[in-house]
Each structure stands twice: as structure tokens, then as C-alpha cells.
Amino acid sequence: MDNLLNDGNFDAIIVGAGPGGAATAKALTQKGFNAVILEKRRLPRHKCCSGLLFGESQVLLKEYFGGLPPEELYCKPKIINASNVVGYEEGRGFYEWYWEWPKKKISFPRDYLNIWRDKFDFWLARQSGAEILNPCAFKGFSLERDMVIVKANKGKESIKLRGKYLIGADGASSKVRDILDPDFKKTYMEVLVYQVYYRYQPMGLLQDHFYVFKNFSPHALLGGLHKKDDLLAIPVVVPKGVNPRPCMEDLKNFLRKKFNLKVGKPVRQESTFMNSISFTSKFCQGRERVLLVGDAAGLIHMNGSGIDTALDSGYQAGMAVARAIKTGGDAVNLYYDQTQDIRDHIGECNKHQQMFPVSFLSADGQPCG
Ligand SMILES: Cc1cc2nc3c(=O)[nH]c(=O)nc-3n(C[C@H](O)[C@H](O)[C@H](O)COP(=O)(O)OP(=O)(O)OC[C@H]3O[C@@H](n4cnc5c(N)ncnc54)[C@H](O)[C@@H]3O)c2cc1C
């Protein structure tokens, strides 16, 4: 027998304690509604990410959360200026790498902040004012008249929650999205990001730079490198189905030959999928009483910045739910209308994205050839 939590009194049940889930909860609690966040991992949890707060994220944090994170969340170097984000390719040398593009001609701060995602996300979730259940894995939902029934596993215990709305803020491989629209999977493709942390070693590259590498391996799409405290974070991105480990070896060999970088044993490894939803412009923002935000909706810039879009879409979803409960309106429509600027900005940024060769992604999001 499943336990029913809170007698069904939740205004919103939010799946995922990333920036999207925390921002949704923040908007709701600010408006006096109650929200619960279900997070499948024990918090604070690592997230495969470079952990840079780009300029727009900083603006949104001030607007929605009242300020930037406290000092203990940053790594050294704390600041990576936009002009120090550079690409490198054999034969081309170093070149400017654009991570962030102005929105409606408004530019954002160019000093990007280097944070630890485990600390940052935990801080955000606590700032949200919502109840947080973790580890608590979302398992499924059903719609019943004007309520959503959610099943989850809280540790070993099977629980049921009842709420007015369900928010899928559960990242790029969203289970909420898969249940809401099982066919949606056919509209996009995925790449795998594999990131390894090594002890920092002296090298022929600068410590306050973020480097992006291309053409170092026949199978990888790109690689990167930047410093976080006494560690070097080195990601490689490969098409789904390609083993990333040999590509990581290719990148390490390339870095040794070119920049005299000899890394030791890995300290930590992590991986995640990214998908091409945002490249197809066919976002999945919800239906009926279910709203999707951040990566779950596909709202991420194709150059890989998505903390900003998760904060913004999450907050707008929370506001839409609050308004719908008060006025009886349709939360999904309100949310969709409120996020036109986010979708427009993603479209504009994608025109300038340097991460994927355009030939790699066809218009419908399937790999070419
Ligand atoms: C390698 C890499 C580097 C990146 N670097 C940057 C960067 O520097 N700056 C930037 O702005 N963006 C960056 N991004 C993008 C950024 O990480 C994401 O866009 C952002 O985290 C999206 O936030 P979110 O809240 O939508 O999802 P997430 O942050 O992915 O949070 C989803 C949460 O849901 C939880 N969850 C999943 N399934 C369940 C379930 N069934 N039940 C309960 N909980 C569940 C997960 O554990 C997770 O905590 C990067 C992405 C990658 C892959």
C-alpha cells in the first residue's frame, strides 16, 4: 500500500532539484503556494556540467533569487572573462568562442562565474522555500479530474503524492516527458558528454581560460578544459553509441603534444546525454496539468548553456501555475506565452553556435547520413 503524502494538498509537485526545479518552486512559494521537490539523488549531488554562470544566469539570479550565490560556492579561478573562452583547432590556432549571445540586443555581464554545481544547486533548492524530498525518484503519474497523482520511491518506500500540477524539471533525459509524450523521443538525437576531473598540473595553457578543442580525434565532436580549484575538468562530446574513453585518450595525447599537459589518475568521472531538441525548435513544454522546464523541455542553447534557460523557464512555469490556480486559466498556455522570448533567444543563439557542425544535425534533429 502506497503512503499518501500531505493529504493531497500540494499546489505543485516538482521533479528535479536542478536550477529549473528550484526556480519553479521559488516563484510558487513567493506567491504563497506550496510546492514539493522530488530529487532522485542524495543532495548535494554532482551534475555533469562546466559550472559557469554566464551573464544572463547572473541577471536572473539577482531578479528571481535576490542576489548571486555566496562566496563558498565558487571555485578558483572565480572569474572567466568571455574573452578568455577560446577555441583551438589544428591548422586554425586559437579563435574566439562565443558562449553567450545578446538577447534582443541587450548584452549580459562578460565575467562568467565558476561554480561547483553540487553546492550551487543545493543552495538554490534551499533558497526556493519548497519542501525537498531526497533521495526520492519519480516513477510515474496519472491525471484525475483536476489533480495529478504522482508515484515515487522515497528510499525503499513507495509513496503517492497528489497535487494540482506536476512540473518536469528532471533534465535532458526527462522521465516526465517520456510518460507525457512517448513519441517525442523520435524528434531529436542525443550526444554523450563524458567528463573527467584530474589533479591540476602545470601546462602550456592559461589557468583563467576556458578552452574548447576540435579535430583532436576522428570520433569526438569536441573537447574542453578548464580549471576548478585544484582540478582540471576535461569533457569530451561524442555521438551516442561511440565509446568516449578512447576519445578522451586522443584528447589527452593531443594536449600532451601541443601544450605539454600530463594528467595523472582521474579523481572523478561523470557522463550525461545532451539532446538536439533546441536545434529542432520543437520544444516540449507540457500539456493539461503537466509543465516541463529547462532541459526537460529542450530549453537549452545549443552551445551548451542552460542554467539560464532553466532558471528563466522554471520561474515562468511557477508564475503561470500560480496565476492559473488564482484565476482558473490554463497554466500550460500561460507558460507557453510567457516563454516566447526564451524560445526566440535560443533560436538566435543557435544561429551562432559553434559546438556542432551544422552538417551533423539535420533540420528534424536526426543525424545526417
Ligand atoms: C558537460 C556540460 C557542461 C555544461 N556547462 C554549462 C555551463 O557551464 N553553464 C550553463 O549555463 N549550462 C551548462 N550546461 C547545461 C546545464 O548543465 C543544464 O542546461 C542545466 O543543468 C539544466 O537545468 P535543469 O534544472 O533543467 O536540469 P538538471 O540540472 O539536469 O536537473 C535535473 C534534476 O532532476 C533529477 N532527476 C532526474 N530524473 C529524476 C527522477 N526520475 N526523479 C527525481 N529526480 C530526477 C536529476 O538528478 C537532477 O538533479 C552544461 C551541460 C553539460 C552536459
The ligand as an SDF file (V2000), in Angstrom:
LIG
                    3D

 53 58  0  0  0  0  0  0  0  0999 V2000
   29.1250   18.9720  -19.9840 C   0  0  0  0  0  0  0  0  0  0  0  0
   28.0990   20.0670  -19.8060 C   0  0  0  0  0  0  0  0  0  0  0  0
   28.5400   21.3400  -19.4740 C   0  0  0  0  0  0  0  0  0  0  0  0
   27.6130   22.3490  -19.2770 C   0  0  0  0  0  0  0  0  0  0  0  0
   28.0890   23.5580  -18.8740 N   0  0  0  0  0  0  0  0  0  0  0  0
   27.2210   24.5710  -18.6310 C   0  0  0  0  0  0  0  0  0  0  0  0
   27.6910   25.8060  -18.1220 C   0  0  0  0  0  0  0  0  0  0  0  0
   28.8750   25.9940  -17.8630 O   0  0  0  0  0  0  0  0  0  0  0  0
   26.7790   26.7920  -17.9090 N   0  0  0  0  0  0  0  0  0  0  0  0
   25.4460   26.6280  -18.1970 C   0  0  0  0  0  0  0  0  0  0  0  0
   24.6620   27.5840  -18.0500 O   0  0  0  0  0  0  0  0  0  0  0  0
   24.9770   25.4310  -18.6190 N   0  0  0  0  0  0  0  0  0  0  0  0
   25.8220   24.4000  -18.8230 C   0  0  0  0  0  0  0  0  0  0  0  0
   25.3430   23.1690  -19.2170 N   0  0  0  0  0  0  0  0  0  0  0  0
   23.8880   22.9640  -19.3090 C   0  0  0  0  0  0  0  0  0  0  0  0
   23.2980   22.8100  -17.9060 C   0  0  0  0  0  0  0  0  0  0  0  0
   24.0230   21.8520  -17.1680 O   0  0  0  0  0  0  0  0  0  0  0  0
   21.8180   22.3870  -17.9810 C   0  0  0  0  0  0  0  0  0  0  0  0
   21.1870   23.0720  -19.0360 O   0  0  0  0  0  0  0  0  0  0  0  0
   21.0890   22.6850  -16.6670 C   0  0  0  0  0  0  0  0  0  0  0  0
   21.6220   21.9130  -15.6190 O   0  0  0  0  0  0  0  0  0  0  0  0
   19.5980   22.3750  -16.8190 C   0  0  0  0  0  0  0  0  0  0  0  0
   18.9590   22.5040  -15.5770 O   0  0  0  0  0  0  0  0  0  0  0  0
   17.6470   21.6700  -15.2470 P   0  0  0  0  0  0  0  0  0  0  0  0
   17.1870   22.1150  -13.9160 O   0  0  0  0  0  0  0  0  0  0  0  0
   16.7170   21.7290  -16.3970 O   0  0  0  0  0  0  0  0  0  0  0  0
   18.1290   20.1300  -15.1950 O   0  0  0  0  0  0  0  0  0  0  0  0
   19.2630   19.4390  -14.3090 P   0  0  0  0  0  0  0  0  0  0  0  0
   20.2190   20.4310  -13.7960 O   0  0  0  0  0  0  0  0  0  0  0  0
   19.7690   18.3210  -15.1370 O   0  0  0  0  0  0  0  0  0  0  0  0
   18.4720   18.8760  -13.0560 O   0  0  0  0  0  0  0  0  0  0  0  0
   17.6010   17.7880  -13.2030 C   0  0  0  0  0  0  0  0  0  0  0  0
   17.4660   17.1170  -11.8420 C   0  0  0  0  0  0  0  0  0  0  0  0
   16.4340   16.1370  -11.9320 O   0  0  0  0  0  0  0  0  0  0  0  0
   16.8420   14.9820  -11.2150 C   0  0  0  0  0  0  0  0  0  0  0  0
   16.0710   13.8470  -11.7180 N   0  0  0  0  0  0  0  0  0  0  0  0
   16.1860   13.2310  -12.9300 C   0  0  0  0  0  0  0  0  0  0  0  0
   15.3110   12.2130  -13.0160 N   0  0  0  0  0  0  0  0  0  0  0  0
   14.6170   12.1830  -11.8440 C   0  0  0  0  0  0  0  0  0  0  0  0
   13.5890   11.3490  -11.3310 C   0  0  0  0  0  0  0  0  0  0  0  0
   13.0830   10.3220  -12.0360 N   0  0  0  0  0  0  0  0  0  0  0  0
   13.1130   11.5790  -10.0840 N   0  0  0  0  0  0  0  0  0  0  0  0
   13.6160   12.6190   -9.3550 C   0  0  0  0  0  0  0  0  0  0  0  0
   14.6160   13.4390   -9.7790 N   0  0  0  0  0  0  0  0  0  0  0  0
   15.1010   13.2250  -11.0160 C   0  0  0  0  0  0  0  0  0  0  0  0
   18.3330   14.8950  -11.5080 C   0  0  0  0  0  0  0  0  0  0  0  0
   19.0050   14.0840  -10.5630 O   0  0  0  0  0  0  0  0  0  0  0  0
   18.7260   16.3570  -11.4200 C   0  0  0  0  0  0  0  0  0  0  0  0
   19.0780   16.7270  -10.1190 O   0  0  0  0  0  0  0  0  0  0  0  0
   26.2350   22.1270  -19.4450 C   0  0  0  0  0  0  0  0  0  0  0  0
   25.7830   20.8450  -19.7980 C   0  0  0  0  0  0  0  0  0  0  0  0
   26.7020   19.8140  -19.9680 C   0  0  0  0  0  0  0  0  0  0  0  0
   26.1960   18.4410  -20.3110 C   0  0  0  0  0  0  0  0  0  0  0  0
  1  2  1  0
  2  3  1  0
  2 52  2  0
  3  4  2  0
  4  5  1  0
  4 50  1  0
  5  6  2  0
  6  7  1  0
  6 13  1  0
  7  8  2  0
  7  9  1  0
  9 10  1  0
 10 11  2  0
 10 12  1  0
 12 13  2  0
 13 14  1  0
 14 15  1  0
 14 50  1  0
 15 16  1  0
 16 17  1  0
 16 18  1  0
 18 19  1  0
 18 20  1  0
 20 21  1  0
 20 22  1  0
 22 23  1  0
 23 24  1  0
 24 25  2  0
 24 26  1  0
 24 27  1  0
 27 28  1  0
 28 29  2  0
 28 30  1  0
 28 31  1  0
 31 32  1  0
 32 33  1  0
 33 34  1  0
 33 48  1  0
 34 35  1  0
 35 36  1  0
 35 46  1  0
 36 37  1  0
 36 45  1  0
 37 38  2  0
 38 39  1  0
 39 40  1  0
 39 45  2  0
 40 41  1  0
 40 42  2  0
 42 43  1  0
 43 44  2  0
 44 45  1  0
 46 47  1  0
 46 48  1  0
 48 49  1  0
 50 51  2  0
 51 52  1  0
 52 53  1  0
M  END
$$$$
